[in-house]
Amino acid sequence: MPDGSTRIRRIAGVLIGGGLLVVAQNLAAQGLPVGPDYRPVPGMDSRLAVWSAAQLHLMFAAFVLAVPMFAVLIEYLGWRASKTDTREAQRYDWLAHEMARLLPAAYSLTAITGALLGFLLFTAYPKFMGYLTGIFGPTFVVYPLFFVAETLCLYFWYYGWDRLQGERKWLHLWLGLLLNLFGTIVMFIADAWATFMMTPAGVDQQGTLVSLYAAVWNPGWMPLNVHRLVANITFGALLCSAYAAYRFLMATRAQDRALYDWMGYTGNLIALFTMLFLPFAGYYFGFELFAFSATYGVTLMGGVLSWLFIIQAIVIAVLFIGAAYYSWLGLLRIPGSDAQQRWSPVFNVALISGFVVWATPHTMAASIEESTGGFHPILGALGVMAPKMIAVTLVLVVLYASYLLYRRAGREPTVAWHRQGTTIQWSLVGLTALAITALGVYGYFAPAEVRIRTSIWQIIVLMIGIVATFVLDLFLLRGAKTVAQVRWGTLPRRGHYVLIMLAFVIVWLMALMGYARSGVRLDWHVYGIMQDTSPGAGLPSLGEVAVIITVITFIFFVLLAVAFAISGLAKAPDAGSGEQVRAPALAPDGEVA
């Protein structure tokens, strides 16, 4: 008979895994043999099966975590607007509800892929999961409780939308807030398990638990929480934008196109804003990994995974330039925005130049013989971190400047000091770029510890510059005269194809960096404590990785399309009814260019 601790572990496994785990645990309870440390998955490599299930689960989890965050924020803005403009409030409420419509089916797929992942882990890696359960046993019991609470809040929040209006709107907002709180806690708990495998803490040299608190709050836990939180919002916003782009392309009425054009713009704006912080969240996570073990730094930046970062730089370049290109196309919605449009080619050259520096390797050795040579006299200097930090930070300055230009298009400041204020504003933008460059150049020639501090100061300078200029912009545009109304629904179709492309890019990038985060452990289940001795413990080739994550991305989009199709079966508010929701401003003739 199993002892009490074994029973607790089985119960925890059932709660996490769901129906599939029930079957596996029942078989074990009947006295069937446990089997070897590594069980094969019929018809598929065990590691590949776990990899695919884990990546799909993380993608759906990221989506259902992020969408309620900005949906609740948009709903709150509509509730605030209801005090002064009822029709404007209805439009915001429509947007929030349209985004929320994507959640129920996607949430079910999140649970299904999570159950599949749990079943594969406990089946193929019983010894490893037994060890992990022994370390995090209490969290394995708490996790499903918060998962159930999140589920209840989601369904009450979504299906109670129409009932909780008017004077009861505050209750609906509280449900949305609780939904986000419980979802974030669920992510934080799961991140503790993932980061313990990379930066284990709270255990002795033999891997025996000493402190559960230290095991949870290990060196990589909070950096990964921050990084995932920011990345998930970007991920969810771009997927919502792709959904809006699809609905725009399929719409037959100008008013529907106007609404979905506005929805796509809002999603891209959220993604563009969070992308400003995403590289720094990644650096924060990387710094903690390198501080924990220098081997991580060598493996990621100069070892077997170094080429991933060249690919990452190219993919992120596509992501940033695509988002910026969509924003520049948005100027075509605003008549008389020629003054802002002429900066687009300049900004495009600046973005491409920055990403060329970011993607330049320190050396490009394709064989052992080539690796004995020296570095390129010019390009070798661009391969170290200092110039790359300058490049990526200036790229973010350019993206922010693009947003400032878009805010100014079609609006004429009325404050008496607007000329002086505009000069000060753009001088601060230029000064921010100059200070970032100076800090980077100084860090290039400074010792490593000084270089790290200058990198941090570059981030601080960027944040100060953004906050200062944005606050100044708020005062400059207070009471501004609208000289050209934004004509929603007039964006060229290529802009919506860009949104769909960006959704594919962010999913593929998420899969790529998910592999890098797990692959950096090489042949360790828990770094330095439990080694992976399974036949497939070695890392696949980069070509195999590219094929696998592309297939995973394709499967994810097929499943996401199913979720979107299911959500489309529900009756949506009639976007053409002026009594329910007012469309943004259309072109004067009601047609789309």
MARDO-385345 format. One line per field, with one value per residue (C-alpha): residue in three letters; x, y, z. Coordinates in Angstrom, 2 decimals. Each point is the difference from the previous one (the first is absolute). Example, Ala and Ser with C-alpha at 12.3 -4.5 7.8 and 13.67 -1.06 7.14 Angstrom:
<atoms>
resn <- [ALA  SER]
xx <- [12.30  1.37]
yy <- [-4.50  3.44]
zz <- [7.80  -0.66]
</atoms>
This chain:
<atoms>
resn <- [MET  PRO  ASP  GLY  SER  THR  ARG  ILE  ARG  ARG  ILE  ALA  GLY  VAL  LEU  ILE  GLY  GLY  GLY  LEU  LEU  VAL  VAL  ALA  GLN  ASN  LEU  ALA  ALA  GLN  GLY  LEU  PRO  VAL  GLY  PRO  ASP  TYR  ARG  PRO  VAL  PRO  GLY  MET  ASP  SER  ARG  LEU  ALA  VAL  TRP  SER  ALA  ALA  GLN  LEU  HIS  LEU  MET  PHE  ALA  ALA  PHE  VAL  LEU  ALA  VAL  PRO  MET  PHE  ALA  VAL  LEU  ILE  GLU  TYR  LEU  GLY  TRP  ARG  ALA  SER  LYS  THR  ASP  THR  ARG  GLU  ALA  GLN  ARG  TYR  ASP  TRP  LEU  ALA  HIS  GLU  MET  ALA  ARG  LEU  LEU  PRO  ALA  ALA  TYR  SER  LEU  THR  ALA  ILE  THR  GLY  ALA  LEU  LEU  GLY  PHE  LEU  LEU  PHE  THR  ALA  TYR  PRO  LYS  PHE  MET  GLY  TYR  LEU  THR  GLY  ILE  PHE  GLY  PRO  THR  PHE  VAL  VAL  TYR  PRO  LEU  PHE  PHE  VAL  ALA  GLU  THR  LEU  CYS  LEU  TYR  PHE  TRP  TYR  TYR  GLY  TRP  ASP  ARG  LEU  GLN  GLY  GLU  ARG  LYS  TRP  LEU  HIS  LEU  TRP  LEU  GLY  LEU  LEU  LEU  ASN  LEU  PHE  GLY  THR  ILE  VAL  MET  PHE  ILE  ALA  ASP  ALA  TRP  ALA  THR  PHE  MET  MET  THR  PRO  ALA  GLY  VAL  ASP  GLN  GLN  GLY  THR  LEU  VAL  SER  LEU  TYR  ALA  ALA  VAL  TRP  ASN  PRO  GLY  TRP  MET  PRO  LEU  ASN  VAL  HIS  ARG  LEU  VAL  ALA  ASN  ILE  THR  PHE  GLY  ALA  LEU  LEU  CYS  SER  ALA  TYR  ALA  ALA  TYR  ARG  PHE  LEU  MET  ALA  THR  ARG  ALA  GLN  ASP  ARG  ALA  LEU  TYR  ASP  TRP  MET  GLY  TYR  THR  GLY  ASN  LEU  ILE  ALA  LEU  PHE  THR  MET  LEU  PHE  LEU  PRO  PHE  ALA  GLY  TYR  TYR  PHE  GLY  PHE  GLU  LEU  PHE  ALA  PHE  SER  ALA  THR  TYR  GLY  VAL  THR  LEU  MET  GLY  GLY  VAL  LEU  SER  TRP  LEU  PHE  ILE  ILE  GLN  ALA  ILE  VAL  ILE  ALA  VAL  LEU  PHE  ILE  GLY  ALA  ALA  TYR  TYR  SER  TRP  LEU  GLY  LEU  LEU  ARG  ILE  PRO  GLY  SER  ASP  ALA  GLN  GLN  ARG  TRP  SER  PRO  VAL  PHE  ASN  VAL  ALA  LEU  ILE  SER  GLY  PHE  VAL  VAL  TRP  ALA  THR  PRO  HIS  THR  MET  ALA  ALA  SER  ILE  GLU  GLU  SER  THR  GLY  GLY  PHE  HIS  PRO  ILE  LEU  GLY  ALA  LEU  GLY  VAL  MET  ALA  PRO  LYS  MET  ILE  ALA  VAL  THR  LEU  VAL  LEU  VAL  VAL  LEU  TYR  ALA  SER  TYR  LEU  LEU  TYR  ARG  ARG  ALA  GLY  ARG  GLU  PRO  THR  VAL  ALA  TRP  HIS  ARG  GLN  GLY  THR  THR  ILE  GLN  TRP  SER  LEU  VAL  GLY  LEU  THR  ALA  LEU  ALA  ILE  THR  ALA  LEU  GLY  VAL  TYR  GLY  TYR  PHE  ALA  PRO  ALA  GLU  VAL  ARG  ILE  ARG  THR  SER  ILE  TRP  GLN  ILE  ILE  VAL  LEU  MET  ILE  GLY  ILE  VAL  ALA  THR  PHE  VAL  LEU  ASP  LEU  PHE  LEU  LEU  ARG  GLY  ALA  LYS  THR  VAL  ALA  GLN  VAL  ARG  TRP  GLY  THR  LEU  PRO  ARG  ARG  GLY  HIS  TYR  VAL  LEU  ILE  MET  LEU  ALA  PHE  VAL  ILE  VAL  TRP  LEU  MET  ALA  LEU  MET  GLY  TYR  ALA  ARG  SER  GLY  VAL  ARG  LEU  ASP  TRP  HIS  VAL  TYR  GLY  ILE  MET  GLN  ASP  THR  SER  PRO  GLY  ALA  GLY  LEU  PRO  SER  LEU  GLY  GLU  VAL  ALA  VAL  ILE  ILE  THR  VAL  ILE  THR  PHE  ILE  PHE  PHE  VAL  LEU  LEU  ALA  VAL  ALA  PHE  ALA  ILE  SER  GLY  LEU  ALA  LYS  ALA  PRO  ASP  ALA  GLY  SER  GLY  GLU  GLN  VAL  ARG  ALA  PRO  ALA  LEU  ALA  PRO  ASP  GLY  GLU  VAL  ALA]
xx <- [0.00  1.36  0.84  -1.72  2.44  -0.39  -3.77  0.31  2.21  -2.46  -2.89  1.97  0.80  -3.67  -0.98  2.57  -0.28  -3.76  -1.74  3.02  1.98  -2.94  0.42  3.77  -0.23  -2.81  2.16  2.85  -2.35  -1.00  3.53  1.21  3.78  1.35  2.54  3.42  1.07  -0.80  -3.00  -0.38  -3.01  -1.49  0.84  1.91  3.18  -0.82  1.87  -1.61  -3.46  0.56  1.56  -2.98  -2.61  1.86  0.40  -3.64  -1.14  2.21  -1.30  -3.65  0.77  1.73  -3.01  -2.64  2.14  0.70  -3.32  -1.99  2.64  -0.52  -3.67  -0.72  2.03  -2.00  -3.24  1.08  0.71  -3.48  -1.51  1.83  -1.18  -3.62  -0.13  0.43  -0.66  -2.32  0.54  3.79  -0.30  -2.03  2.72  2.69  -2.25  -0.53  3.78  0.61  -2.82  1.22  3.42  -1.57  -1.96  3.26  0.63  -2.44  1.02  3.68  -0.24  -1.31  2.92  2.35  -1.39  0.10  3.63  0.88  -1.59  1.89  3.26  -0.56  -0.82  3.14  2.26  -1.22  0.01  3.35  1.96  -1.39  3.22  0.53  -3.65  0.14  2.98  -1.66  -3.19  2.05  1.49  -3.16  -2.68  -1.90  -0.07  -1.36  -3.04  -0.35  0.41  -3.30  -1.90  1.04  -0.60  -3.59  -0.43  1.32  -2.38  -3.04  0.91  0.50  -3.40  -1.88  1.82  -0.72  -3.51  -1.13  1.01  -3.51  -1.52  2.68  -0.48  -1.11  0.18  1.43  2.89  2.39  -0.67  0.88  3.26  0.84  -0.55  2.41  2.55  -0.25  0.32  3.29  1.23  -0.67  1.43  3.22  0.34  -0.43  2.78  2.27  -0.42  0.79  3.00  1.44  0.07  1.59  2.68  0.91  1.18  2.34  1.05  -0.74  -0.04  -1.28  1.65  3.28  2.73  -1.84  -3.18  -1.91  -2.50  1.17  -2.31  -3.14  0.02  3.52  -0.92  -2.91  1.84  3.06  2.28  -1.83  -3.57  -0.80  1.92  -1.98  -3.25  0.73  1.17  -3.01  -2.46  1.24  0.45  -3.45  -1.67  1.86  -0.92  -3.69  -0.32  1.47  -2.27  -3.03  1.24  0.24  -3.56  -1.15  1.90  -1.74  -3.41  0.84  0.96  -3.17  -2.34  -2.45  -1.22  2.07  -1.11  1.20  3.34  0.32  -0.54  2.45  2.53  -0.18  0.31  3.11  1.55  -0.65  1.57  3.07  0.34  -0.05  2.58  2.20  -0.08  0.89  2.72  1.82  0.55  0.40  3.76  0.80  -2.10  1.98  3.30  -1.12  -0.66  3.30  2.02  -1.40  0.75  3.58  0.49  -1.19  2.31  2.53  -0.61  -3.39  1.61  2.49  -2.67  -2.43  2.30  3.10  -0.85  -2.43  -2.97  1.77  -1.45  -3.47  0.63  0.93  -3.27  -1.76  1.40  -1.29  -3.44  -0.31  1.05  -2.91  -2.28  1.05  0.22  -3.34  -1.71  1.59  -1.00  -3.60  0.14  1.40  -2.74  -2.45  0.94  -1.85  -3.22  0.60  -0.37  2.74  2.58  2.66  2.31  0.10  0.10  3.26  1.85  -0.94  2.90  2.49  -1.32  0.03  3.70  0.74  -1.86  1.72  3.44  -0.62  -1.02  3.02  2.20  -2.08  0.26  3.74  1.89  3.38  1.40  -1.61  1.86  -1.66  2.68  2.74  2.64  -1.67  -0.37  3.77  0.01  -0.27  -3.03  -1.01  1.72  -3.28  -2.91  1.66  -0.43  -3.77  -0.29  0.42  -2.81  0.75  -0.77  -2.95  -1.43  0.37  -1.70  -3.02  -0.59  0.13  -2.42  -2.43  0.53  -0.96  -3.13  -1.02  0.64  -2.27  -2.76  0.47  -0.36  -3.19  -1.46  0.72  -1.46  -3.31  0.17  1.04  1.16  -1.81  2.20  1.89  3.40  -0.42  2.94  2.42  -1.45  0.36  3.62  0.74  -1.78  1.98  3.21  -0.57  -0.51  3.30  1.75  -1.28  1.47  3.29  0.29  -0.74  2.73  2.52  -0.63  0.36  3.29  1.37  -1.05  1.73  3.42  -0.78  0.45  -2.81  -1.51  -0.16  -1.44  -2.87  -0.78  0.04  -2.45  -2.35  0.40  -0.87  -3.32  -0.60  0.79  -2.44  -2.77  0.60  -0.01  -3.26  -1.78  1.20  -0.89  -3.33  -1.11  1.03  -1.98  -3.11  0.19  0.77  -3.04  -2.40  -2.94  1.65  -2.09  -0.81  0.73  -0.33  -2.14  1.42  -1.94  -0.21  -0.48  2.12  3.29  1.34  -0.50  3.75  -0.03  -2.30  2.14  2.89  -1.99  -0.56  3.71  0.96  -2.17  1.87  3.36  -0.71  -1.19  3.07  2.29  -1.63  0.61  3.62  0.86  -1.90  2.37  3.01  -1.11  -0.41  2.91  2.50  -0.16  1.48  -0.28  -1.33  -3.56  0.91  3.25  2.84  -2.28  -1.88  1.52  -1.99  1.28  -2.72  1.02  -1.18  1.76  2.15  -1.08  -1.40  1.63  -1.08  -1.68  -2.04  -0.96  -1.23  -2.15  -1.44  -0.97  -1.48  -2.19  -0.96  -0.89  -2.14  -1.83  -0.58  -1.56  -2.23  -1.24  -0.31  -2.04  -2.31  -0.32  -0.74  -2.57  -1.72  -0.03  -1.53  -2.98  -1.10  -2.18  2.09  -1.28  -1.12  2.80  -2.30  -2.63  0.42  -2.16  2.54  3.42  1.23  2.65  3.04  0.03  -0.36  1.15  -2.38  -1.52  -0.24  2.35  3.35  3.02]
yy <- [0.00  3.48  2.23  3.30  2.24  -2.13  0.35  3.79  0.16  -2.04  2.21  3.12  -1.53  -0.70  3.57  1.50  -2.36  -0.43  -2.93  -1.55  -0.08  -1.67  -2.99  -0.20  0.30  -2.56  -2.51  0.64  -0.40  -3.45  -1.24  0.02  0.33  3.52  -0.75  1.53  3.58  0.85  -1.50  0.29  1.74  -2.26  1.24  3.10  1.02  0.73  3.30  1.18  -0.91  1.88  2.93  0.34  -0.31  2.44  2.61  -0.19  0.24  3.04  1.75  -0.43  0.86  3.21  0.92  -0.57  1.78  3.11  0.67  0.59  2.51  2.52  -0.96  0.99  3.19  0.93  -0.84  2.26  2.86  -0.46  0.06  3.26  1.44  -0.91  2.94  2.47  -1.81  -3.01  -0.87  0.14  -2.30  -2.45  -0.09  -0.81  -2.62  -1.58  -0.20  -1.60  -2.50  -0.84  -0.85  -1.99  -2.09  -1.69  -1.34  -2.85  -2.36  0.92  -0.63  -3.51  -0.69  1.27  -2.57  -2.81  0.66  0.29  -3.37  -1.51  1.48  -1.34  -3.46  -0.09  1.23  -2.47  -2.81  0.59  1.47  -1.52  0.28  3.65  0.90  -1.91  2.10  3.25  -0.95  -0.70  3.50  1.93  -2.26  2.77  2.22  -2.95  0.14  3.81  0.32  -1.69  2.02  3.25  -1.57  -0.79  3.53  1.46  -2.20  1.06  3.68  -0.33  -1.54  2.29  3.00  -0.98  -1.44  2.64  2.87  1.06  -0.46  1.96  3.33  3.41  0.31  -3.54  0.69  0.41  -3.63  -1.13  1.95  -1.62  -3.43  0.93  1.23  -3.27  -1.96  1.75  -0.41  -3.75  -0.51  1.80  -2.11  -3.19  1.17  0.89  -3.46  -1.78  2.29  -1.17  -3.58  1.04  2.26  -2.51  -2.26  2.79  1.74  -2.49  1.34  -1.14  -3.43  -1.46  -1.48  -3.31  1.77  -0.48  2.73  2.43  2.99  0.05  3.80  0.11  -2.64  2.15  3.32  -1.29  2.44  -0.37  0.12  3.70  0.88  -2.64  1.26  3.52  -1.19  -2.25  2.60  2.56  -2.56  -1.49  3.39  0.60  -3.53  0.34  3.48  -1.05  -3.05  2.21  2.34  -2.92  -1.00  3.59  0.04  -3.21  1.39  3.24  -1.89  -2.10  2.91  1.22  3.20  3.15  0.42  -3.52  0.72  3.21  -1.84  -2.80  2.48  1.77  -3.32  -0.94  3.40  -0.31  -3.46  1.14  3.07  -2.19  -2.33  2.90  1.52  -3.25  -0.77  3.08  -1.86  -3.54  0.10  1.33  -2.69  -2.53  1.59  -0.13  -3.73  -0.52  1.89  -2.22  -3.16  1.06  0.99  -3.46  -1.85  1.33  -3.17  1.36  3.08  -2.06  -2.43  2.75  2.66  -1.88  -3.70  -2.39  2.39  3.16  -0.21  0.14  3.60  0.96  -1.53  1.68  3.38  -0.43  -1.16  2.84  2.42  -1.24  0.38  3.55  1.28  -1.62  1.63  3.35  -0.38  -0.60  3.16  2.01  -1.33  1.21  3.56  -0.56  -0.03  3.64  2.61  2.60  -2.15  0.51  1.75  -3.12  -2.47  1.36  -1.26  -3.63  -0.77  1.59  -2.05  -3.15  0.45  0.60  -3.17  -2.17  1.40  -0.71  -3.59  -0.56  0.85  -2.17  -3.01  0.31  -2.89  0.47  -2.72  -2.35  -3.28  -2.81  -2.57  -0.63  1.03  3.37  0.63  0.31  3.19  3.55  2.26  2.30  3.38  1.94  -2.38  -1.73  3.16  -0.07  -3.55  0.84  1.08  3.73  1.05  -2.38  1.68  3.38  -1.31  -1.61  2.93  2.50  -2.21  0.45  3.77  -0.07  -2.04  2.43  2.97  -1.61  -0.16  3.69  0.94  -2.04  1.77  3.37  -0.84  1.75  2.00  3.60  1.09  3.06  0.82  3.27  -1.61  -2.91  1.02  0.21  -3.17  -1.94  1.14  -1.08  -3.33  -1.03  1.36  -2.35  -2.90  0.86  0.45  -3.39  -1.65  1.84  -0.98  -3.66  0.01  1.68  -2.49  -2.90  1.29  0.57  -3.52  -1.48  1.13  -0.54  -3.17  -2.58  1.09  3.63  -1.10  -1.74  3.14  2.18  -2.43  0.48  3.77  -0.13  -1.59  2.58  2.88  -1.42  -0.31  3.54  1.36  -1.79  1.11  3.63  0.46  -1.81  2.12  3.11  -1.31  -0.37  3.67  1.05  -1.80  0.95  1.66  -0.49  0.81  -2.97  1.17  -3.46  -2.80  -3.52  -1.89  -3.52  -2.71  1.73  -1.76  -1.84  -3.74  -0.58  1.45  -2.79  -2.62  1.42  -0.60  -3.64  -0.37  1.51  -2.57  -2.83  1.61  0.46  -3.62  -1.34  2.22  -1.16  -3.62  0.74  1.72  -2.63  -2.55  2.19  0.34  -3.75  -1.01  2.06  -2.71  -2.42  -3.50  0.98  -0.39  2.13  1.82  -1.46  -2.37  -2.45  -0.93  -1.13  -3.45  -0.80  -1.05  3.32  2.24  1.76  3.25  -0.24  1.87  3.55  -1.14  -2.57  2.62  2.34  -2.75  -1.07  3.49  0.78  -3.11  0.96  3.51  -1.44  -2.30  2.90  2.13  -2.86  -0.44  3.77  0.21  -2.65  2.05  3.16  -1.87  -1.25  3.52  1.23  -2.28  2.14  2.95  3.16  3.54  1.42  2.31  1.75  0.96  3.53  -0.83  -2.54  1.24  2.98  -0.60  2.26  2.69  -1.33  1.50  2.76  -2.23  -3.02  -2.04  -1.63  0.93]
zz <- [0.00  -0.75  2.91  0.81  -1.90  -3.14  0.19  0.35  -3.07  -2.00  1.04  -0.94  -3.38  -0.63  0.87  -2.34  -2.91  -0.19  -1.63  -1.74  3.22  1.76  -2.30  0.55  3.78  0.23  -1.85  2.43  2.98  -1.26  0.58  -3.61  -0.38  -0.01  -2.72  -0.77  0.63  -3.62  -1.72  -3.77  -1.50  -2.71  -3.48  1.15  1.81  3.65  0.13  -3.24  1.31  3.26  -1.87  -2.36  2.77  2.27  -2.74  -1.07  3.61  0.66  -3.13  0.93  3.63  -1.11  -2.11  2.68  2.59  -2.07  -1.73  3.23  1.13  -2.76  -0.46  3.61  -0.45  -3.11  1.81  2.87  -2.43  -1.43  3.50  0.72  -3.32  0.81  2.42  -2.87  -3.31  -0.01  -3.65  0.38  3.02  -2.07  -2.62  2.58  1.54  -3.42  -0.53  3.40  -0.56  -3.50  1.42  2.85  -2.53  -0.97  3.50  0.87  -2.82  0.36  3.73  -0.63  -2.34  2.71  2.43  -2.59  -0.97  3.70  0.71  -2.95  1.27  3.50  -1.33  -2.17  2.80  2.60  -2.58  -1.70  2.92  3.21  2.04  -0.87  0.67  3.26  1.06  -1.09  1.84  3.12  -0.16  -0.91  1.48  1.83  -3.10  -2.01  2.28  0.02  -3.78  -0.99  2.60  -1.65  -3.41  1.00  1.39  -3.26  -2.00  2.03  -0.31  -3.75  -0.66  2.39  -1.51  -3.60  0.23  2.48  -2.27  -1.02  3.46  1.85  -1.73  1.22  3.77  0.30  -2.37  2.92  0.97  -3.51  0.15  3.34  -1.55  -2.80  2.53  1.96  -3.24  -0.75  3.58  0.11  -3.49  0.96  3.15  -2.07  -2.33  2.93  1.55  -3.28  -0.55  3.33  -1.31  -3.31  1.49  2.73  -2.82  -1.19  3.23  2.81  3.55  3.37  -0.30  1.21  -2.22  -0.18  -1.16  3.24  0.83  2.66  -0.56  -2.16  0.11  -1.48  -2.59  -1.17  0.21  -1.83  -1.89  -3.31  1.31  0.15  -3.22  -1.90  1.54  -1.26  -3.41  -0.55  1.21  -2.53  -2.80  0.55  -0.38  -3.27  -1.13  0.85  -1.49  -3.35  -0.19  0.69  -2.74  -2.43  0.88  -0.65  -3.30  -1.10  0.94  -1.88  -3.14  0.15  0.86  -2.64  1.69  0.39  3.61  0.89  -1.64  1.99  3.28  -0.78  -1.34  3.35  1.83  -2.00  0.66  3.73  0.15  -1.92  2.24  3.13  -1.56  -1.10  3.49  1.79  -2.56  1.29  3.28  -1.33  -0.81  3.47  1.66  -2.02  1.06  3.63  -0.31  -1.83  2.63  2.76  -1.98  -0.69  3.64  1.07  -2.37  -2.49  -2.03  -0.97  -1.50  -2.01  -1.24  -1.03  -1.39  -1.10  -0.05  -1.63  0.32  -1.18  -3.51  1.49  0.98  -3.55  -1.15  2.92  -1.03  -3.55  1.15  2.53  -2.75  -2.10  3.03  0.87  -3.57  -0.84  2.98  -0.89  -3.66  1.03  2.12  -2.90  -2.28  2.65  -0.91  -3.29  2.03  0.92  -2.78  -0.01  1.82  -2.70  2.46  2.17  -2.91  -1.38  3.09  -0.69  -2.44  2.43  2.90  -2.15  -0.81  3.68  1.02  -2.61  0.93  3.67  -0.67  -2.27  2.98  2.32  -2.34  -0.67  1.68  1.65  -2.22  -2.48  0.29  -1.92  0.89  2.58  -2.53  -0.59  3.72  0.37  -2.06  1.29  0.13  -2.83  0.53  -0.32  0.40  2.93  2.07  -0.67  1.26  3.69  2.28  0.37  -3.62  -0.10  3.10  -1.70  -3.15  1.64  2.34  -2.87  -1.92  2.88  -0.14  -3.69  0.72  2.72  -2.29  -2.60  2.60  0.88  -3.67  -0.28  3.04  -1.58  -3.45  -0.62  3.23  0.46  3.49  1.34  3.00  -0.35  0.56  -2.43  -2.25  2.90  1.53  -3.25  -0.33  3.59  -0.54  -3.07  1.51  2.94  -2.41  -1.71  3.35  1.13  -3.12  0.48  3.67  -0.83  -2.67  2.31  2.80  -2.43  -1.44  3.51  1.02  -3.04  1.28  3.71  2.10  0.03  3.31  -1.19  -3.35  1.77  2.00  -3.13  -1.65  2.93  -0.24  -3.70  0.93  2.72  -2.38  -2.57  2.59  1.30  -3.57  -0.87  3.18  -0.24  -3.67  0.29  2.96  -1.95  -2.99  2.16  0.96  -3.57  -1.41  2.79  -1.72  -3.40  -3.05  -2.26  -3.53  -1.61  1.43  -0.03  -2.67  1.37  -2.59  -2.64  0.76  -3.08  0.07  0.15  3.50  1.16  -1.70  2.05  3.21  -0.96  -0.82  3.38  1.78  -1.73  0.79  3.73  0.34  -1.83  2.07  3.24  -1.00  -0.95  3.28  1.97  -1.50  0.86  3.63  0.41  -2.22  2.00  2.71  -2.57  1.52  3.43  1.23  3.01  -0.64  2.00  1.97  -2.25  -3.34  -3.00  -1.01  -2.51  -3.55  -1.45  2.51  -2.61  -1.63  -3.54  -2.86  -0.73  -3.20  1.89  2.57  -2.75  -1.54  3.37  1.18  -3.42  0.26  3.57  -1.20  -2.79  2.43  2.37  -2.73  -1.12  3.57  0.45  -3.20  1.43  3.20  -2.02  -2.10  3.16  1.44  -3.25  0.51  2.95  -0.90  0.06  0.45  -3.32  -0.99  -2.41  2.52  1.21  3.01  1.26  -1.03  -1.92  -2.63  -0.12  -2.64  -3.54  -3.23  -1.14  -2.67  2.33  -2.19  0.70  -2.06]
</atoms>
